Amino acid sequence: MLELRKGIDILTEIGGVKTLDEAQSLFDQRLDEANRAKLSRITHDEALLTIANAIAMCNPDRVFIHSGSPEDVAWVRAFALERKEEDRLKMPDHTIHFDLPQEQARIIDRTFYIVNPDEEVSVLALKIERDEAFEYVKEHMTNIMEGMTMLVGFYARGPVGAPATVPALEITSSAYVMHSADILYRNIFAYFDQEAERVGVIFKNVHSQGPNRPEDLPKARVFMDRSWLTTFSMFCTYAGNTLLLKKGNHRFAVDLATYYKVGKELSEHMFITGMKGPGDRVTFFAGAAPSGCGKTTTAMAGNVFIGDDLAQMWIEEKDRTLRAINPEKGIFGIIKDVNWDSDPYLMTALREPGSEVIWSNVLIHDGVPYWEGCCPEDEIPDRGINFQGEWWKGKTDENGNPIPMSHPNARVTVPGKSIKNYSVELAEDPAGVPVKVITYSGRDADTMPPVWVARDPDEGVAIGASIVSAATATEIGAKGVRRQPWANSPFIPGPLGDYMRAQFAFFNSPIFTDETRPIMAGLNYFLTHEARGGSGKGLLGEKRDVRVWLSWLERRAHGEVDAIETPIGFLPYYEDLKRLFKEIIDKDYPKSLYDMQFSLYIDNLVGRLDLQEEAYRQEESVPETIFEVYQRQRQELLALKETYGPIVNPDQLIEAANS
C-alpha cells in the first residue's frame, strides 16, 4: 500500500521553509511588487510553502507568478522568444523549439521513483532510495536557477470541478515549458485554492534546465516522489522530461486510483473520442495503444474528438455510467507521417492560419516546418535547419548513417480547439463524457484479429493486460512480441499486480448495470498477408478501415449487431462488416479478406497466452483471476483445434458456437 506523506519531504528539507510566516518573509524579499500582489491571491498553505521552498532551493534572480491573464500568457510567449528557447516561424503564432541533439526523448534510463525503505515499484521501473535522492537533489538543484527567472504556474489536470481533476503547480526556469503548459493545460489561478481544497491533494513539479549544455546531460534526472506527489527535473528541456504536468503527474494519478480510489477511478494512457451512429447519436470510446500502434489515428477517426493521450475516468453513481475527462486541453503529438491523407483535421491546424503551434525538432526551411512523411519527395527542401543544426539532403553522421530531416520523435504542441472535430463544450464539461466502449490496441502481425469484444469484464481486463507491440525474434517463434500491459506500463509506479487488481475491481463494479457497463474490446491494425496465407508482406487492410471497426463496436455497444462467440471473445459477422464498409467508407469488403482477418490461428493464440502467463507468474501478488482467464481460453482454443485443426475459419467458428 502506497503511503502518502511518508518519509522526509525533500523539497522542504532542502528549502528549509517550514511556516507560512517564513514563506511570506521570503516572498517579501524575493518578489517584486507586481508578483507579490498576484501571489497574495493564493492562500493554500501547501502551495505557498512549495513555492517558497522552490525559491529557497533554486535561488532564481527573479520570480514570475503566472496568473493566467492574457497579459501574463503573452509575457510567457515573449519571454520564450527573448531567451531564444523558441524562434518565430512564417505562420503567425507558430514557433520552433530545438532540444539538444542528445536529448530528443524521455530519458527513461535517468527517470526514477523516489521510494521509502521496503517500498516496491513496478518491475518495469527504476527506483532510488529517499536518502540518496535527497542528496542528489540537494547537490544539483541548489542554486540551479542562479541568474535566471523562475516561472510559477497554477494548473488543473482536467476541467474545474470534475471528480477526477487534480490541481498542480508547474515551477520551471524554462519559458518554453511554461508556454507548452499554457497550450496543454488549464491555468486555474483564480480557482486554485478552491480546487485544492475540494480535491484534497495537489501535484507539485519543480524543473530547471540549468545551463542547457550537452556536457550536463549525464547528470540530468527526473525524480518522482510518490509519497509527496512531487517531481524534480534537472538539466533537460525535452517536454516529456520537463512538462511534469504530463507523464510525471499521470503516474501520481495512477497511484491515487490504484491505492486510494479502488473501484471508483482509473487513470489511463487512453484517447477519448466519440463516434456517430444511426440517428446521429454519439457513442464515446476510450482506448489505449502503445506508441506506433494507431492511437492518434483511432482518436482522430472519431466525429467528436476529446483527447489523444490521457484519460481520467470514474463511475458516476447518479446514473451508473463510466465517465471520462481529458486532463489536457491540447495535443503534444508525434508529427512523423502526419499528412493530408492520414490526418486532415490536424494538418488544417498546422498548415493554415489561426492556430498557435509550437514545433519541436523538425526541419525548418524559410520559416516553414517539414518532417518525415509530411509530403511528396519533390516538395521536400534540399536544405534547412533541424535538430542537428544545418541539414541537407544526403547528410550523414560520423558513422555514415543518413541524418533524417526531422527527428523520429519530433513533436507539435497545438490547442485542442484548433482541431476541427474537437468539442470544446464537452471537453470542458466537469461531468465528463459517458464512455460505452473501451479499446486496447497492439501491433501484432500474425495473431489477433482486427477487432474483438470481451465476453465479460475479466476477459476485458485480460485484453488490456495482454497488449503486445513491436515484434522481436526472441519470444514467440520467429515473430515474437514485446509486452505492453495496458499501454500504460511505463507509467504504473507500483507493482503490476496492484494495478491489475484495481482494474478488475473497477470494471466489475456493482455500480454498473448491464446497460451502463462498457464493452471492452481489442483492436489490431497490423495483420499481414504473409502471416495469413496471402502473398507479400503488406497489411491486411488500410488506415481508413479503423472507422469501420469502430462503427461495428459502436453498434455492438448498443446491442444492434450480433456476434460470433469464440474462445477469445465475440467476433463480427461478415454481412455486418460488408454493409458497414460500404456505408462508412464506400469500400468493397470481400469474404476472402474477412476469412483471412478473422480466422483463429490456434497455435499463435495459445503461444501468446503462454507468454503472458509465464511473464505474470514471475511477479508477486498478481490476481489469480488473470490466470483463470488464460486457462479457460487456452482450454477452449485447444478444443477447437482438436475438432477443426490449427486454423479455424469464421464459418467453423459459427458452427462451433451453435453446436
C-alpha positions as CSV (number, residue, x, y, z in Angstrom):
1,M,0.0,0.0,0.0
2,L,1.4,3.4,-1.0
3,E,1.6,5.7,2.0
4,L,1.3,9.5,1.3
5,R,3.5,11.9,3.2
6,K,5.8,9.2,4.4
7,G,9.5,10.0,4.9
8,I,11.1,13.4,4.6
9,D,9.7,16.0,2.2
10,I,12.8,16.6,0.1
11,L,11.8,20.0,-1.2
12,T,11.0,21.3,2.3
13,E,14.2,19.8,3.8
14,I,16.4,21.5,1.2
15,G,14.5,24.8,1.1
16,G,14.1,25.0,4.9
17,V,10.9,27.0,4.8
18,K,8.6,25.4,7.4
19,T,6.0,28.1,8.3
20,L,3.7,30.5,6.4
21,D,5.4,33.4,8.2
22,E,8.8,32.3,6.9
23,A,7.3,31.9,3.4
24,Q,5.8,35.4,3.5
25,S,9.1,36.9,4.6
26,L,10.9,35.2,1.7
27,F,8.2,36.4,-0.8
28,D,8.7,40.0,0.5
29,Q,12.4,39.7,-0.1
30,R,12.5,37.9,-3.5
31,L,9.3,39.0,-5.4
32,D,8.7,42.4,-6.9
33,E,5.6,44.3,-6.0
34,A,3.5,43.1,-9.0
35,N,4.3,39.5,-8.5
36,R,3.8,39.7,-4.7
37,A,0.3,41.2,-5.4
38,K,-0.6,38.3,-7.7
39,L,0.7,35.7,-5.2
40,S,-1.3,37.3,-2.4
41,R,-4.4,35.9,-4.0
42,I,-3.2,32.4,-3.3
43,T,-3.9,31.2,0.3
44,H,-3.5,27.4,0.1
45,D,-0.8,26.5,2.7
46,E,0.9,23.7,0.8
47,A,1.0,25.7,-2.5
48,L,2.7,28.7,-0.7
49,L,5.2,26.5,1.1
50,T,6.0,24.6,-2.1
51,I,6.7,27.9,-4.0
52,A,8.8,29.3,-1.1
53,N,10.9,26.2,-0.8
54,A,11.4,26.0,-4.5
55,I,12.7,29.6,-4.5
56,A,14.9,28.9,-1.5
57,M,16.4,25.8,-3.1
58,C,16.8,27.0,-6.7
59,N,17.8,30.6,-5.9
60,P,16.5,32.4,-9.0
61,D,17.2,36.1,-9.7
62,R,13.6,36.8,-10.4
63,V,10.2,35.1,-9.8
64,F,7.2,35.4,-12.2
65,I,3.8,34.4,-10.9
66,H,1.6,33.3,-13.8
67,S,-1.9,34.3,-13.2
68,G,-3.3,33.1,-16.5
69,S,-4.3,36.6,-17.5
70,P,-4.0,37.5,-21.2
71,E,-1.1,39.8,-20.3
72,D,0.7,37.0,-18.4
73,V,0.1,34.5,-21.2
74,A,1.6,37.0,-23.7
75,W,4.6,37.6,-21.4
76,V,5.4,33.9,-21.3
77,R,5.4,33.7,-25.1
78,A,7.5,36.8,-25.5
79,F,10.0,35.6,-22.8
80,A,10.4,32.3,-24.7
81,L,11.4,34.2,-27.8
82,E,13.6,36.6,-25.8
83,R,15.5,33.7,-24.2
84,K,15.9,32.0,-27.6
85,E,14.1,28.9,-26.3
86,E,11.8,29.4,-29.3
87,D,12.0,31.3,-32.6
88,R,9.3,32.7,-34.8
89,L,8.2,30.9,-37.9
90,K,6.5,32.3,-41.1
91,M,3.0,31.3,-39.9
92,P,1.6,33.8,-37.3
93,D,1.7,32.3,-33.7
94,H,3.9,29.4,-34.8
95,T,7.3,28.9,-33.2
96,I,10.1,26.3,-33.3
97,H,11.9,24.8,-30.3
98,F,15.0,22.6,-30.6
99,D,16.1,20.3,-27.8
100,L,19.8,19.4,-27.5
101,P,20.7,16.7,-30.2
102,Q,21.4,14.3,-27.3
103,E,18.0,14.8,-25.7
104,Q,15.2,14.1,-28.1
105,A,13.0,11.9,-26.0
106,R,12.2,10.7,-22.4
107,I,15.4,9.9,-20.5
108,I,14.0,6.6,-19.2
109,D,17.4,5.5,-18.0
110,R,17.6,8.5,-15.7
111,T,14.0,8.6,-14.5
112,F,13.4,7.2,-11.0
113,Y,10.7,6.8,-8.4
114,I,11.8,8.0,-5.0
115,V,10.9,5.3,-2.6
116,N,11.0,4.7,1.1
117,P,12.7,1.6,2.6
118,D,11.0,-1.7,1.6
119,E,8.6,0.1,-0.8
120,E,8.0,-1.8,-4.0
121,V,7.7,-0.3,-7.5
122,S,6.9,-1.8,-10.9
123,V,9.4,-4.3,-12.2
124,L,9.5,-2.1,-15.3
125,A,10.6,1.0,-13.4
126,L,13.8,2.3,-11.8
127,K,13.8,3.5,-8.2
128,I,16.1,5.5,-5.8
129,E,16.1,5.5,-2.1
130,R,14.8,8.7,-0.5
131,D,18.1,9.5,1.3
132,E,20.0,9.1,-2.0
133,A,17.5,11.2,-3.9
134,F,17.7,13.9,-1.2
135,E,21.5,14.2,-1.6
136,Y,21.3,14.3,-5.4
137,V,18.6,17.0,-5.5
138,K,20.4,19.0,-2.8
139,E,23.7,18.8,-4.8
140,H,22.3,19.6,-8.2
141,M,19.2,21.7,-7.7
142,T,20.6,24.1,-5.1
143,N,21.2,27.4,-6.8
144,I,20.3,25.8,-10.2
145,M,18.3,28.9,-11.2
146,E,21.0,31.5,-10.3
147,G,20.9,34.3,-12.9
148,M,17.5,33.0,-14.2
149,T,13.8,33.7,-13.8
150,M,11.6,31.2,-12.0
151,L,8.1,30.9,-13.6
152,V,5.3,29.6,-11.3
153,G,2.1,28.3,-13.0
154,F,-1.2,27.1,-11.4
155,Y,-2.9,24.5,-13.5
156,A,-5.5,21.8,-13.4
157,R,-5.3,18.3,-15.0
158,G,-8.9,18.4,-16.1
159,P,-11.9,20.8,-16.1
160,V,-12.5,22.7,-12.9
161,G,-15.0,20.8,-10.7
162,A,-14.6,17.3,-12.3
163,P,-14.4,14.5,-9.8
164,A,-11.1,13.2,-11.3
165,T,-9.4,16.6,-11.8
166,V,-6.3,17.4,-9.7
167,P,-4.7,20.9,-9.4
168,A,-0.9,21.1,-10.0
169,L,1.9,23.6,-9.7
170,E,4.4,23.8,-12.5
171,I,7.6,25.6,-11.4
172,T,10.3,26.0,-14.0
173,S,13.1,28.2,-15.3
174,S,12.0,27.4,-18.9
175,A,9.6,29.8,-20.7
176,Y,9.2,27.0,-23.4
177,V,7.9,24.6,-20.7
178,M,5.5,27.2,-19.3
179,H,4.4,28.1,-22.9
180,S,3.7,24.4,-23.5
181,A,1.8,24.2,-20.3
182,D,-0.4,27.1,-21.3
183,I,-1.4,25.3,-24.5
184,L,-1.8,21.8,-23.0
185,Y,-3.4,22.6,-19.5
186,R,-5.9,24.9,-17.9
187,N,-4.5,27.7,-15.9
188,I,-6.8,27.9,-12.9
189,F,-5.0,30.6,-10.9
190,A,-8.4,32.1,-10.0
191,Y,-9.8,28.8,-8.8
192,F,-6.6,27.1,-7.4
193,D,-7.5,27.5,-3.7
194,Q,-11.0,26.1,-4.1
195,E,-9.9,23.2,-6.3
196,A,-7.0,22.3,-3.9
197,E,-9.5,22.3,-1.0
198,R,-12.1,20.3,-2.9
199,V,-9.6,17.6,-4.2
200,G,-7.5,17.4,-1.0
201,V,-4.2,17.0,-2.8
202,I,-2.0,19.0,-5.3
203,F,0.7,17.8,-7.6
204,K,4.0,19.7,-7.3
205,N,6.6,20.0,-10.1
206,V,10.0,21.7,-10.0
207,H,12.2,21.9,-13.1
208,S,15.3,23.7,-14.3
209,Q,17.3,23.1,-17.5
210,G,20.3,24.7,-15.8
211,P,22.9,25.9,-18.3
212,N,21.4,23.6,-21.0
213,R,24.7,22.2,-22.2
214,P,25.4,18.7,-23.7
215,E,28.0,18.1,-21.0
216,D,25.4,18.5,-18.3
217,L,23.1,15.7,-19.7
218,P,24.8,12.8,-17.9
219,K,23.6,14.3,-14.6
220,A,20.1,15.0,-15.9
221,R,17.5,13.3,-13.8
222,V,13.7,13.1,-13.4
223,F,12.7,12.1,-9.9
224,M,9.1,11.3,-8.9
225,D,8.4,11.3,-5.2
226,R,5.2,9.2,-4.9
227,S,4.8,9.8,-1.2
228,W,4.8,13.6,-1.5
229,L,3.4,13.9,-5.1
230,T,6.4,16.0,-6.1
231,T,8.6,15.7,-9.2
232,F,12.1,17.1,-9.7
233,S,13.6,17.5,-13.2
234,M,17.0,18.9,-13.9
235,F,19.4,19.6,-16.8
236,C,16.9,18.7,-19.6
237,T,14.5,20.5,-21.9
238,Y,12.5,17.9,-23.9
239,A,8.9,18.3,-22.8
240,G,8.4,14.7,-21.9
241,N,11.1,15.2,-19.2
242,T,10.2,18.7,-18.2
243,L,6.5,19.3,-18.6
244,L,5.9,17.4,-15.5
245,L,2.1,18.0,-15.5
246,K,2.0,15.4,-18.2
247,K,3.5,11.9,-17.7
248,G,5.1,12.7,-14.3
249,N,1.7,13.7,-12.8
250,H,0.0,11.0,-14.8
251,R,2.0,8.5,-12.7
252,F,0.8,10.1,-9.5
253,A,-2.8,9.9,-10.8
254,V,-2.3,6.2,-11.5
255,D,-1.1,5.8,-7.9
256,L,-4.1,7.6,-6.4
257,A,-6.5,5.4,-8.5
258,T,-4.7,2.2,-7.7
259,Y,-4.3,2.7,-3.9
260,Y,-6.8,5.3,-2.8
261,K,-9.8,5.2,-5.2
262,V,-10.0,1.5,-5.9
263,G,-13.2,0.6,-7.8
264,K,-14.0,4.2,-8.2
265,E,-11.4,5.8,-10.5
266,L,-8.9,4.9,-13.2
267,S,-6.0,7.0,-14.7
268,E,-5.3,5.6,-18.2
269,H,-3.0,6.2,-21.1
270,M,-6.0,6.5,-23.4
271,F,-7.6,8.6,-26.1
272,I,-11.2,9.8,-25.8
273,T,-13.3,10.1,-28.9
274,G,-17.0,10.0,-30.0
275,M,-18.3,8.0,-33.0
276,K,-21.6,8.9,-34.6
277,G,-24.0,6.0,-35.1
278,P,-27.5,5.7,-36.5
279,G,-29.7,8.7,-36.0
280,D,-26.7,10.9,-35.3
281,R,-26.2,9.5,-31.8
282,V,-22.7,9.8,-30.5
283,T,-21.1,7.0,-28.6
284,F,-17.9,7.7,-26.7
285,F,-14.8,5.4,-26.7
286,A,-11.7,5.4,-24.5
287,G,-8.8,3.5,-25.9
288,A,-5.2,2.6,-25.1
289,A,-2.4,1.8,-27.6
290,P,1.4,1.8,-27.3
291,S,3.4,4.3,-29.5
292,G,3.1,3.4,-33.2
293,C,0.0,1.3,-32.8
294,G,-2.6,3.6,-34.1
295,K,-3.7,5.6,-31.0
296,T,-3.8,9.0,-32.6
297,T,-5.3,7.6,-35.8
298,T,-8.1,6.0,-33.8
299,A,-8.7,9.1,-31.8
300,M,-8.9,11.3,-34.9
301,A,-11.3,8.9,-36.6
302,G,-14.0,10.0,-34.2
303,N,-16.6,12.6,-35.1
304,V,-16.3,14.2,-31.7
305,F,-12.7,14.4,-30.6
306,I,-11.8,14.9,-26.9
307,G,-8.2,13.8,-26.4
308,D,-5.5,11.6,-27.9
309,D,-3.3,10.7,-24.9
310,L,-4.6,10.6,-21.4
311,A,-8.0,9.8,-19.7
312,Q,-9.2,10.2,-16.1
313,M,-12.2,8.0,-15.6
314,W,-14.7,7.4,-12.8
315,I,-18.0,5.7,-12.2
316,E,-20.8,8.2,-11.8
317,E,-23.1,6.9,-9.1
318,K,-26.1,9.0,-10.1
319,D,-26.6,7.3,-13.5
320,R,-24.1,4.4,-13.0
321,T,-22.2,5.3,-16.1
322,L,-18.4,5.4,-16.8
323,R,-17.3,9.0,-17.2
324,A,-14.1,10.3,-18.7
325,I,-12.3,13.6,-19.0
326,N,-9.1,14.5,-20.8
327,P,-6.7,16.0,-18.2
328,E,-5.2,18.0,-21.1
329,K,-6.7,20.6,-23.5
330,G,-4.2,20.2,-26.3
331,I,-2.0,17.8,-28.2
332,F,1.7,17.2,-27.7
333,G,1.9,14.7,-30.6
334,I,4.5,12.9,-32.7
335,I,4.5,14.6,-36.1
336,K,6.1,11.8,-38.1
337,D,3.9,10.6,-41.0
338,V,1.1,13.2,-40.3
339,N,-0.1,14.3,-43.7
340,W,-3.2,15.5,-45.5
341,D,-4.3,11.9,-46.4
342,S,-4.0,10.5,-42.9
343,D,-4.8,13.4,-40.6
344,P,-6.7,16.2,-42.4
345,Y,-8.0,17.8,-39.3
346,L,-4.6,18.1,-37.7
347,M,-3.0,19.3,-40.9
348,T,-5.5,22.1,-41.2
349,A,-4.4,23.3,-37.8
350,L,-0.8,23.0,-38.7
351,R,-0.8,24.4,-42.3
352,E,-3.5,27.1,-42.2
353,P,-3.5,30.3,-40.2
354,G,-5.5,30.6,-37.0
355,S,-3.8,28.2,-34.6
356,E,-1.0,28.6,-32.1
357,V,1.6,25.9,-32.6
358,I,5.0,25.0,-31.0
359,W,7.0,22.8,-33.3
360,S,10.0,20.8,-31.9
361,N,12.9,19.1,-33.6
362,V,11.5,19.3,-37.2
363,L,13.3,20.8,-40.3
364,I,12.8,24.5,-40.9
365,H,13.3,26.0,-44.3
366,D,12.4,29.6,-45.0
367,G,10.4,29.7,-41.8
368,V,8.3,26.6,-42.8
369,P,8.4,23.3,-40.9
370,Y,8.9,19.9,-42.8
371,W,9.0,16.4,-41.3
372,E,9.3,12.8,-42.3
373,G,6.1,11.7,-44.1
374,C,4.7,15.2,-44.4
375,C,4.6,15.5,-48.2
376,P,5.9,14.1,-51.5
377,E,9.6,13.9,-52.0
378,D,9.6,16.7,-54.6
379,E,8.2,19.1,-52.0
380,I,11.0,18.5,-49.5
381,P,13.6,21.3,-49.5
382,D,17.2,20.4,-50.2
383,R,18.5,22.3,-47.1
384,G,17.4,23.7,-43.8
385,I,17.9,23.8,-40.0
386,N,16.9,20.8,-37.9
387,F,17.6,19.1,-34.6
388,Q,21.3,18.5,-35.6
389,G,21.9,22.1,-36.9
390,E,22.4,22.7,-40.6
391,W,20.9,19.9,-42.7
392,W,21.0,19.0,-46.4
393,K,19.7,16.0,-48.4
394,G,22.3,13.2,-48.1
395,K,23.8,14.4,-44.9
396,T,25.3,11.6,-42.8
397,D,26.5,11.3,-39.2
398,E,30.1,10.4,-38.1
399,N,29.2,6.7,-38.8
400,G,28.0,7.3,-42.3
401,N,24.3,6.9,-41.3
402,P,21.8,9.2,-43.0
403,I,20.5,12.0,-40.8
404,P,16.7,12.4,-41.3
405,M,15.3,15.8,-41.9
406,S,13.3,15.6,-38.7
407,H,13.8,13.5,-35.6
408,P,11.5,10.4,-35.3
409,N,10.2,11.8,-32.1
410,A,9.7,15.4,-33.4
411,R,6.5,16.9,-32.0
412,V,3.8,19.6,-32.3
413,T,2.1,21.3,-29.4
414,V,-1.3,22.6,-30.5
415,P,-4.5,23.5,-28.7
416,G,-7.4,21.0,-29.0
417,K,-9.7,23.8,-30.0
418,S,-7.7,24.2,-33.3
419,I,-8.8,20.6,-34.4
420,K,-12.0,20.8,-36.4
421,N,-13.7,17.7,-34.8
422,Y,-12.7,18.7,-31.2
423,S,-15.6,19.6,-28.9
424,V,-14.6,22.4,-26.5
425,E,-18.0,22.2,-24.8
426,L,-17.8,18.5,-24.0
427,A,-14.0,18.6,-23.2
428,E,-14.6,21.4,-20.6
429,D,-17.7,19.8,-19.1
430,P,-16.8,18.7,-15.5
431,A,-19.4,15.9,-15.9
432,G,-17.1,14.2,-18.4
433,V,-18.4,12.2,-21.3
434,P,-20.2,8.8,-20.9
435,V,-17.9,6.0,-22.2
436,K,-19.6,2.9,-23.6
437,V,-16.6,1.3,-25.3
438,I,-13.1,0.6,-24.0
439,T,-10.4,-0.5,-26.6
440,Y,-6.9,-1.8,-26.4
441,S,-4.7,-1.9,-29.4
442,G,-1.4,-3.5,-30.2
443,R,1.0,-4.1,-33.1
444,D,0.6,-7.7,-34.0
445,A,1.4,-9.2,-37.4
446,D,0.1,-12.7,-37.0
447,T,-2.2,-13.5,-34.1
448,M,-5.1,-11.3,-33.1
449,P,-8.0,-10.3,-35.5
450,P,-8.7,-6.6,-36.3
451,V,-11.5,-6.3,-33.7
452,W,-13.0,-8.5,-31.0
453,V,-15.1,-7.9,-27.8
454,A,-14.5,-9.5,-24.4
455,R,-17.3,-11.8,-23.2
456,D,-17.1,-10.4,-19.6
457,P,-15.2,-7.8,-17.6
458,D,-12.5,-10.2,-16.6
459,E,-11.7,-11.1,-20.2
460,G,-11.8,-7.3,-20.9
461,V,-9.1,-6.7,-18.3
462,A,-7.1,-9.6,-19.8
463,I,-7.2,-7.9,-23.2
464,G,-5.6,-4.8,-21.7
465,A,-3.1,-6.9,-19.6
466,S,-2.1,-8.7,-22.8
467,I,-1.3,-5.9,-25.2
468,V,1.7,-6.6,-27.4
469,S,3.8,-4.3,-29.6
470,A,6.9,-4.4,-31.8
471,A,8.0,-7.8,-32.9
472,T,11.3,-9.4,-31.8
473,A,12.8,-12.8,-32.6
474,T,13.2,-13.9,-29.0
475,E,9.8,-14.6,-27.5
476,I,7.2,-16.5,-29.7
477,G,8.6,-18.4,-32.6
478,A,10.1,-16.4,-35.4
479,K,7.8,-13.4,-34.9
480,G,7.7,-12.7,-31.2
481,V,6.2,-9.8,-29.4
482,R,7.1,-7.1,-26.8
483,R,4.6,-7.0,-23.9
484,Q,3.0,-3.5,-23.3
485,P,0.4,-4.1,-20.5
486,W,-2.5,-1.6,-20.9
487,A,-0.1,0.6,-22.9
488,N,0.3,2.2,-19.5
489,S,3.1,0.1,-18.1
490,P,5.9,2.8,-18.3
491,F,3.6,5.0,-16.1
492,I,2.5,2.5,-13.5
493,P,4.6,3.3,-10.4
494,G,3.6,0.3,-8.2
495,P,3.7,-3.5,-8.8
496,L,1.6,-4.5,-11.9
497,G,-0.4,-6.9,-9.6
498,D,-1.7,-3.9,-7.6
499,Y,-2.7,-2.1,-10.8
500,M,-4.4,-5.2,-12.2
501,R,-6.4,-5.7,-9.1
502,A,-7.7,-2.2,-9.4
503,Q,-8.7,-2.9,-13.0
504,F,-10.7,-5.9,-12.0
505,A,-12.4,-4.0,-9.2
506,F,-13.3,-1.1,-11.5
507,F,-14.8,-3.0,-14.4
508,N,-16.6,-5.5,-12.2
509,S,-18.1,-2.7,-10.1
510,P,-21.6,-3.4,-8.9
511,I,-22.5,0.2,-9.5
512,F,-22.6,-0.5,-13.3
513,T,-25.8,-2.0,-14.6
514,D,-25.9,-4.4,-17.6
515,E,-26.9,-1.4,-19.7
516,T,-24.2,1.0,-18.5
517,R,-21.2,-1.3,-18.1
518,P,-18.9,-0.6,-21.0
519,I,-18.0,-3.2,-23.5
520,M,-14.2,-4.0,-23.7
521,A,-12.6,-4.7,-27.0
522,G,-9.3,-5.4,-28.7
523,L,-8.1,-3.7,-31.9
524,N,-5.2,-4.7,-34.2
525,Y,-4.5,-2.9,-37.5
526,F,-1.3,-4.8,-38.3
527,L,-2.1,-8.3,-39.6
528,T,-0.1,-9.1,-42.7
529,H,-0.9,-11.0,-45.9
530,E,2.3,-13.1,-45.3
531,A,1.1,-14.2,-41.8
532,R,-2.4,-15.1,-43.0
533,G,-1.7,-17.3,-46.1
534,G,-1.5,-14.4,-48.6
535,S,1.3,-13.1,-50.8
536,G,3.5,-10.2,-49.9
537,K,4.3,-8.5,-46.6
538,G,1.7,-5.8,-46.8
539,L,-1.0,-5.2,-44.2
540,L,-4.4,-6.9,-44.4
541,G,-6.2,-3.6,-44.6
542,E,-5.9,0.2,-44.8
543,K,-5.6,3.0,-42.3
544,R,-9.2,4.2,-43.1
545,D,-10.6,0.8,-42.1
546,V,-10.4,1.9,-38.5
547,R,-13.7,3.8,-38.9
548,V,-15.4,0.5,-39.8
549,W,-14.0,-1.4,-36.8
550,L,-15.1,1.5,-34.5
551,S,-18.5,1.7,-36.2
552,W,-19.1,-2.0,-35.6
553,L,-18.1,-1.6,-31.9
554,E,-20.5,1.4,-31.7
555,R,-23.4,-0.7,-32.8
556,R,-22.3,-3.7,-30.7
557,A,-22.3,-1.4,-27.6
558,H,-26.0,-0.6,-28.3
559,G,-26.9,-4.3,-29.0
560,E,-27.6,-3.6,-32.7
561,V,-25.3,-6.3,-34.2
562,D,-25.0,-9.9,-33.1
563,A,-21.6,-11.6,-32.9
564,I,-19.8,-14.9,-33.0
565,E,-18.8,-16.2,-29.6
566,T,-15.3,-17.7,-29.7
567,P,-12.7,-18.5,-27.0
568,I,-11.0,-15.1,-27.4
569,G,-14.3,-13.1,-27.4
570,F,-17.1,-12.0,-29.8
571,L,-16.2,-11.5,-33.5
572,P,-18.3,-9.7,-36.1
573,Y,-20.3,-11.5,-38.7
574,Y,-19.3,-10.9,-42.3
575,E,-22.6,-9.5,-43.5
576,D,-22.4,-6.7,-40.9
577,L,-18.9,-5.7,-41.8
578,K,-19.6,-5.9,-45.5
579,R,-22.5,-3.4,-45.0
580,L,-20.5,-1.1,-42.8
581,F,-17.5,-1.0,-45.2
582,K,-19.9,0.2,-47.9
583,E,-21.8,2.7,-45.7
584,I,-18.9,4.1,-43.7
585,I,-16.0,4.3,-46.2
586,D,-17.6,3.2,-49.5
587,K,-15.4,0.2,-49.9
588,D,-16.0,-3.3,-51.0
589,Y,-15.1,-6.0,-48.5
590,P,-14.6,-9.5,-50.0
591,K,-15.4,-12.6,-47.9
592,S,-11.9,-13.9,-48.7
593,L,-10.4,-10.9,-46.8
594,Y,-12.8,-11.4,-43.9
595,D,-11.8,-15.0,-43.6
596,M,-8.1,-14.1,-43.6
597,Q,-8.6,-11.4,-40.9
598,F,-10.9,-13.3,-38.6
599,S,-9.7,-16.9,-38.7
600,L,-8.2,-18.1,-35.4
601,Y,-4.6,-19.4,-35.6
602,I,-4.7,-21.6,-32.6
603,D,-1.0,-22.2,-32.1
604,N,-0.3,-18.5,-32.2
605,L,-3.1,-17.7,-29.8
606,V,-2.0,-20.4,-27.3
607,G,1.6,-19.2,-27.6
608,R,0.5,-15.7,-26.8
609,L,-1.4,-16.9,-23.7
610,D,1.7,-18.9,-22.6
611,L,3.9,-15.8,-23.0
612,Q,1.6,-13.7,-20.9
613,E,1.1,-16.3,-18.2
614,E,4.8,-17.0,-17.9
615,A,5.6,-13.3,-17.5
616,Y,2.9,-12.7,-14.9
617,R,3.9,-15.8,-12.9
618,Q,7.2,-14.2,-12.3
619,E,5.6,-11.3,-10.4
620,E,4.3,-11.2,-6.9
621,S,0.7,-10.5,-6.0
622,V,-0.8,-10.8,-9.5
623,P,-4.5,-11.7,-9.1
624,E,-5.3,-15.3,-9.8
625,T,-8.2,-14.1,-12.0
626,I,-5.9,-13.4,-14.9
627,F,-4.6,-16.9,-14.8
628,E,-8.1,-18.3,-14.7
629,V,-9.0,-16.3,-17.8
630,Y,-5.9,-17.5,-19.6
631,Q,-6.5,-21.1,-18.7
632,R,-10.2,-21.0,-19.8
633,Q,-9.3,-19.5,-23.1
634,R,-6.4,-22.0,-23.6
635,Q,-8.7,-25.0,-23.0
636,E,-11.4,-23.7,-25.4
637,L,-8.8,-23.0,-28.1
638,L,-7.3,-26.4,-27.8
639,A,-10.8,-28.0,-28.0
640,L,-11.4,-26.1,-31.3
641,K,-8.0,-27.3,-32.6
642,E,-8.9,-30.9,-31.8
643,T,-12.1,-30.5,-33.9
644,Y,-11.1,-28.2,-36.8
645,G,-7.3,-28.2,-36.8
646,P,-4.7,-25.4,-36.2
647,I,-6.6,-22.8,-38.3
648,V,-10.3,-22.2,-37.7
649,N,-12.2,-20.1,-40.1
650,P,-15.2,-17.9,-39.3
651,D,-17.7,-20.4,-40.7
652,Q,-16.3,-23.1,-38.5
653,L,-16.4,-20.7,-35.5
654,I,-20.1,-20.2,-36.2
655,E,-20.7,-23.9,-36.4
656,A,-18.8,-24.4,-33.1
657,A,-20.8,-21.7,-31.4
658,N,-24.1,-23.2,-32.5
659,S,-23.2,-26.8,-31.6
